[in-house]
Amino acid sequence: MVNIYVMENEKLDLSINVTKSRCFRVGRKFKSKVENIKVNDVVINWVENLRYLGICIKSGRTFKIDLHNNRASFVELQTVN
């Protein structure tokens, strides 16, 4: 399936930045062992947390976000002013 995605991107003259890509799982079987995903023979790393648009998303049975760093930054800005 990933190969199809890569081939379609190549047709559109798009590339996948493997160094910035991460694999991430959410759902009942999020802890199950799965095969590595490769793009152009480069393995994409599996992570438990990832940052997307400034929000930390956590791997788990359900979709969760962690706003601790966002809140801490906001409080820090408020105390500086």
Secondary structure, DSSP 8 states (H G I E B T S, - for coil): -HHHHHHHHHHTT----TTT--B--BSTTTTS----EEETTEEE-B-SEEEETTEEEE-BSS-EEE-HHHHHHHHHHHHH-
